[in-house]
Amino acid sequence: MKIKSNNNNFFLKLKINPFFKDLKDWFLTDLKVKIFGLLLSIIIWLYIVLGNVYIHSLDVPLEIINIEAGKTLKEEIPKKVIAEFSGKGSNFIYLFLSSKSSFKFILDLQNIHWFYNFSLRQYFLNNPEKIILPRSSGLKFNKIVWPDSLLIELDKFESIKIPVRTKSNIETASGYVKTSPLIITPDSVVISGASTYVNQYKEIFIENFRSENTNTSVELIARLDLPEHSSLNVNYKKVKVFQRIEEISEKVISDIPVKIINGDKISEIELSPSKISLKVSAGIGVLQQLKPTDFEIFFDYQKSWDPSKTFYEPEIKTPDGVLDVLNVIPTRVNVRVFRERTH
């Protein structure tokens, strides 16, 4: 059985090989004539196809003009309509090759004060000049396919400035601290559009982002959580977010004067020592900027004076950025009061 099968394959090859050889010889014989004939056939076919008349529906841009001053569209309308045209194939090819700006439908709102329901099919049949077609396109407008009608609603145009906020929280790693407020640039945006919707916004938020266990300053570009209503415009889509983060360190601030407040006119008050030192903790950048004059250390005479006491712990007011006062050197000051100034 195997011998018979092999014989059949052998004879089949003998039959096929001459066929392909003859086919190859036919293609290579008078090759130029055959190519010319093929090109001529294609040209004739294109001439027939492009000369036929077709009916075709096209997506056409819709442009709104002459909105009354101080007003705007309350609701978004379709940017395109579907319209049916008829013409030769060559006309459609010419249209596709033309500039997009030369092919559109125009809806004129000159006489519309607040709202009007347009029957688009009837409107463009009655106002053919509102159909902008490329010159010599040769196409004929038949009808509007979609939408049949279009409700136009106008509203007062309003523009307001609102602050940018964030609900996200930046969490620092252990041993690090935020040394400045979160900076958003720009810190406000202008929202504009239909008054009905603009006045619903008092602030706008950044889209949530995550920053955990952070040990370096955070700087990123964040998208705004833009209004869902498509007729509203915001002059910025993104903002820059910056949060300074520094490692916590310690520093001794020396020779800070101790002041006396709320003294009386008949007493002379002496403090010993008149200057003290503080050991404080803060971010490294904050510590580098600290000076003795940034601190307020004082003894409040009216509030604290007690004739039976000699030593007092002064009150300390630290500048922004200082996390903690770790040590006061010395912890107390000697207060001496000399009374009864006589004349």
C-alpha positions as CSV (number, residue, x, y, z in Angstrom):
1,M,0.0,0.0,0.0
2,K,2.8,2.5,0.8
3,I,4.5,1.8,-2.6
4,K,1.2,2.7,-4.4
5,S,0.8,5.9,-2.4
6,N,4.3,7.0,-3.2
7,N,3.6,6.3,-6.9
8,N,0.5,8.5,-6.8
9,N,2.4,11.4,-5.3
10,F,5.1,11.1,-7.9
11,F,2.6,11.3,-10.8
12,L,0.8,14.2,-9.2
13,K,4.1,16.2,-9.0
14,L,4.7,15.5,-12.7
15,K,1.3,17.0,-13.5
16,I,1.6,20.1,-11.3
17,N,5.1,21.1,-12.2
18,P,4.4,21.7,-15.9
19,F,1.3,23.7,-15.0
20,F,3.3,26.2,-12.9
21,K,6.0,26.3,-15.5
22,D,3.4,27.2,-18.2
23,L,1.8,29.8,-15.9
24,K,5.2,31.4,-15.2
25,D,6.0,31.5,-18.9
26,W,2.7,33.2,-19.6
27,F,3.3,35.9,-17.1
28,L,6.8,36.6,-18.3
29,T,5.9,36.7,-22.0
30,D,4.9,40.3,-23.2
31,L,5.1,41.5,-19.6
32,K,4.9,45.2,-20.5
33,V,1.8,44.6,-22.5
34,K,0.1,42.8,-19.7
35,I,1.0,45.5,-17.1
36,F,-0.3,48.2,-19.5
37,G,-3.5,46.2,-19.9
38,L,-3.9,45.9,-16.1
39,L,-3.4,49.6,-15.6
40,L,-5.9,50.5,-18.3
41,S,-8.5,48.2,-16.8
42,I,-8.0,49.9,-13.4
43,I,-8.4,53.3,-14.9
44,I,-11.6,52.3,-16.7
45,W,-12.9,50.8,-13.5
46,L,-12.2,53.9,-11.5
47,Y,-13.8,56.1,-14.2
48,I,-16.9,54.1,-14.0
49,V,-17.0,53.9,-10.2
50,L,-16.3,57.6,-9.8
51,G,-18.8,58.6,-12.4
52,N,-21.7,56.7,-10.7
53,V,-24.1,58.6,-8.4
54,Y,-24.1,57.6,-4.8
55,I,-26.2,58.5,-1.7
56,H,-24.1,58.7,1.5
57,S,-24.5,59.9,5.1
58,L,-21.7,62.0,6.5
59,D,-20.7,63.3,9.9
60,V,-20.6,67.1,9.5
61,P,-19.4,69.7,12.1
62,L,-22.1,71.9,13.6
63,E,-21.1,75.5,14.4
64,I,-23.2,77.9,16.6
65,I,-23.0,81.6,15.8
66,N,-24.6,84.9,17.0
67,I,-25.2,84.0,20.7
68,E,-26.7,87.0,22.4
69,A,-24.0,89.1,24.3
70,G,-23.6,88.1,27.9
71,K,-25.2,84.7,27.4
72,T,-23.9,81.2,26.7
73,L,-25.3,77.7,26.0
74,K,-26.8,76.2,29.1
75,E,-26.4,72.6,27.9
76,E,-23.8,71.1,25.5
77,I,-25.1,70.3,22.1
78,P,-23.7,67.8,19.5
79,K,-20.6,68.9,17.8
80,K,-21.6,67.1,14.7
81,V,-24.8,66.2,12.8
82,I,-25.3,63.3,10.4
83,A,-26.5,64.5,7.0
84,E,-27.4,62.7,3.8
85,F,-25.8,63.8,0.5
86,S,-26.0,62.6,-3.1
87,G,-23.4,63.0,-5.8
88,K,-20.8,61.3,-8.0
89,G,-18.1,59.3,-6.5
90,S,-15.6,61.9,-7.7
91,N,-17.6,64.5,-5.7
92,F,-17.2,62.6,-2.5
93,I,-13.4,62.1,-3.2
94,Y,-13.1,65.8,-3.7
95,L,-14.9,66.5,-0.4
96,F,-12.6,64.2,1.6
97,L,-9.5,65.9,0.1
98,S,-10.8,69.4,0.9
99,S,-10.1,71.4,4.0
100,K,-12.3,70.4,7.0
101,S,-13.1,74.1,7.8
102,S,-14.8,74.4,4.4
103,F,-17.4,71.8,5.3
104,K,-19.9,72.5,8.1
105,F,-23.4,73.3,9.1
106,I,-24.2,76.7,10.8
107,L,-26.9,77.2,13.3
108,D,-27.7,80.9,13.7
109,L,-29.1,82.0,17.2
110,Q,-29.4,85.7,16.4
111,N,-33.1,85.8,17.2
112,I,-33.0,83.4,20.2
113,H,-33.2,85.0,23.6
114,W,-33.5,82.0,26.0
115,F,-34.6,78.8,24.3
116,Y,-35.9,77.4,21.0
117,N,-36.5,73.9,19.7
118,F,-35.0,73.7,16.2
119,S,-36.3,71.3,13.6
120,L,-32.9,70.7,11.9
121,R,-34.3,69.0,8.9
122,Q,-36.6,71.9,8.1
123,Y,-34.1,74.6,9.2
124,F,-31.4,73.5,6.7
125,L,-33.9,72.9,3.9
126,N,-35.2,76.4,4.4
127,N,-31.7,77.9,4.9
128,P,-29.4,76.3,2.3
129,E,-26.9,79.1,2.8
130,K,-26.1,77.7,6.2
131,I,-24.7,74.6,4.6
132,I,-21.0,75.3,3.9
133,L,-19.6,73.0,1.2
134,P,-16.2,73.3,-0.6
135,R,-16.4,75.1,-3.9
136,S,-17.2,72.9,-6.9
137,S,-17.9,69.9,-4.7
138,G,-21.0,69.1,-6.7
139,L,-22.7,67.4,-3.8
140,K,-26.4,67.8,-3.1
141,F,-27.8,68.0,0.4
142,N,-30.8,65.7,0.9
143,K,-31.7,65.7,4.6
144,I,-30.6,65.6,8.2
145,V,-30.4,62.1,9.4
146,W,-29.6,62.9,13.1
147,P,-30.7,64.6,15.2
148,D,-34.2,65.5,13.9
149,S,-34.5,68.4,16.4
150,L,-32.2,70.3,18.7
151,L,-33.3,72.2,21.8
152,I,-31.2,75.3,22.4
153,E,-31.2,76.8,25.9
154,L,-29.3,79.9,26.8
155,D,-28.2,81.1,30.3
156,K,-26.3,84.1,31.6
157,F,-22.6,83.8,31.2
158,E,-20.7,84.0,34.4
159,S,-17.0,83.8,35.5
160,I,-15.8,83.4,39.1
161,K,-12.5,82.8,40.8
162,I,-12.5,79.9,43.3
163,P,-9.7,78.4,45.5
164,V,-8.0,75.1,44.8
165,R,-8.1,72.7,47.7
166,T,-6.9,69.2,48.4
167,K,-8.3,66.3,50.4
168,S,-5.1,64.2,50.2
169,N,-2.7,64.0,53.1
170,I,1.0,63.7,52.9
171,E,2.3,61.4,55.7
172,T,6.0,61.7,56.7
173,A,8.3,58.9,57.7
174,S,9.5,58.6,61.3
175,G,12.1,61.3,62.1
176,Y,10.9,63.7,59.4
177,V,8.5,66.6,59.5
178,K,6.6,69.0,57.1
179,T,8.3,72.4,57.5
180,S,5.9,74.5,55.5
181,P,2.3,74.7,54.5
182,L,1.3,72.7,51.4
183,I,1.8,75.1,48.4
184,I,-0.6,74.8,45.4
185,T,0.3,76.8,42.3
186,P,-1.9,78.4,41.1
187,D,-3.9,78.5,44.3
188,S,-7.1,79.5,42.5
189,V,-8.7,79.0,39.1
190,V,-11.4,80.8,37.1
191,I,-14.5,78.7,36.3
192,S,-16.8,80.1,33.6
193,G,-20.0,79.1,31.8
194,A,-23.7,79.0,32.4
195,S,-24.6,80.9,35.6
196,T,-26.9,78.0,36.8
197,Y,-23.9,75.7,37.1
198,V,-21.0,78.1,37.8
199,N,-22.7,79.3,41.1
200,Q,-22.8,75.7,42.4
201,Y,-19.0,75.8,42.9
202,K,-17.3,77.6,45.9
203,E,-14.0,75.6,45.6
204,I,-12.4,73.0,43.4
205,F,-10.3,70.0,44.5
206,I,-7.2,68.3,43.3
207,E,-7.7,64.6,42.4
208,N,-6.7,62.4,45.3
209,F,-3.1,61.2,45.4
210,R,-1.2,59.1,47.9
211,S,2.1,60.0,49.7
212,E,3.0,57.8,52.6
213,N,6.2,57.2,54.7
214,T,7.8,60.2,52.9
215,N,11.3,61.3,53.7
216,T,11.8,63.9,50.9
217,S,10.0,67.0,49.8
218,V,7.0,66.2,47.6
219,E,6.7,68.0,44.2
220,L,4.2,66.8,41.7
221,I,1.7,67.9,39.0
222,A,-1.8,67.1,39.9
223,R,-5.0,67.1,37.9
224,L,-8.0,69.1,39.1
225,D,-11.2,67.2,39.8
226,L,-13.0,69.1,37.0
227,P,-16.7,69.8,36.9
228,E,-18.7,67.0,35.4
229,H,-20.9,69.4,33.5
230,S,-19.3,69.7,30.1
231,S,-20.5,73.3,29.4
232,L,-18.2,74.7,32.2
233,N,-14.7,75.8,31.5
234,V,-11.8,76.0,33.9
235,N,-8.7,78.0,32.9
236,Y,-6.3,75.4,34.4
237,K,-6.6,71.6,34.2
238,K,-3.5,70.9,36.3
239,V,-1.7,72.5,39.3
240,K,1.7,72.1,40.9
241,V,1.8,70.7,44.4
242,F,4.8,71.3,46.7
243,Q,5.3,70.1,50.3
244,R,8.7,70.7,52.0
245,I,9.8,67.8,54.2
246,E,13.0,67.8,56.3
247,E,14.7,65.5,58.7
248,I,14.2,66.5,62.4
249,S,17.3,67.7,64.2
250,E,18.2,69.6,67.4
251,K,20.0,72.9,68.1
252,V,20.8,75.2,71.0
253,I,19.8,78.8,70.6
254,S,21.9,80.9,73.0
255,D,21.5,84.4,74.6
256,I,17.8,84.9,74.1
257,P,16.7,88.0,76.1
258,V,14.1,87.6,78.8
259,K,11.6,90.5,78.7
260,I,9.4,91.8,81.5
261,I,5.8,92.5,80.5
262,N,2.9,94.1,82.4
263,G,5.1,95.8,85.0
264,D,3.8,98.6,87.2
265,K,5.0,102.2,87.4
266,I,6.2,102.1,91.0
267,S,8.4,99.0,90.9
268,E,11.8,98.3,89.4
269,I,12.2,94.7,88.3
270,E,15.5,92.8,87.8
271,L,16.0,89.4,86.2
272,S,18.9,87.2,86.8
273,P,20.0,85.9,84.4
274,S,18.6,88.3,81.8
275,K,19.3,85.9,78.9
276,I,18.7,82.1,78.6
277,S,19.4,79.4,76.1
278,L,16.9,76.9,74.5
279,K,17.5,73.5,73.0
280,V,14.9,73.0,70.3
281,S,13.9,70.5,67.7
282,A,12.8,71.2,64.2
283,G,13.5,70.4,60.5
284,I,17.1,71.0,59.5
285,G,16.2,73.8,57.2
286,V,14.2,75.6,59.9
287,L,17.1,75.2,62.4
288,Q,19.5,76.8,60.0
289,Q,17.4,80.0,59.9
290,L,16.6,80.4,63.6
291,K,18.0,83.4,65.5
292,P,17.6,84.5,69.2
293,T,15.3,87.3,68.1
294,D,12.8,84.8,66.7
295,F,11.9,83.7,70.2
296,E,9.9,85.5,72.8
297,I,10.8,84.7,76.4
298,F,9.1,86.8,79.1
299,F,8.1,87.2,82.7
300,D,4.5,88.5,83.1
301,Y,4.6,90.6,86.3
302,Q,0.9,91.0,86.8
303,K,0.1,87.4,86.1
304,S,3.0,85.7,87.9
305,W,4.5,87.9,90.6
306,D,4.2,86.4,94.1
307,P,6.1,88.1,97.0
308,S,6.8,84.8,98.6
309,K,8.6,83.4,95.6
310,T,12.0,84.2,94.2
311,F,12.5,82.0,91.1
312,Y,10.1,81.7,88.2
313,E,9.9,79.7,85.0
314,P,9.6,82.2,82.2
315,E,7.0,81.8,79.5
316,I,8.3,80.9,76.0
317,K,6.8,81.6,72.6
318,T,8.5,79.8,69.7
319,P,8.4,80.7,66.0
320,D,6.6,78.6,63.4
321,G,8.4,75.5,62.5
322,V,9.8,74.7,65.9
323,L,8.4,71.3,67.0
324,D,9.4,71.3,70.7
325,V,11.6,72.9,73.4
326,L,13.8,70.1,74.7
327,N,15.7,72.0,77.4
328,V,15.7,75.5,79.0
329,I,19.1,76.7,80.3
330,P,18.6,77.8,83.1
331,T,15.1,76.5,83.7
332,R,14.2,79.4,86.1
333,V,15.2,83.0,86.6
334,N,15.6,85.0,89.8
335,V,13.1,87.9,89.9
336,R,13.8,90.8,92.3
337,V,11.3,93.7,92.7
338,F,12.2,97.0,94.2
339,R,9.1,98.9,95.2
340,E,8.0,102.3,96.6
341,R,9.7,104.8,94.5
342,T,9.1,108.1,96.4
343,H,9.5,111.6,95.2
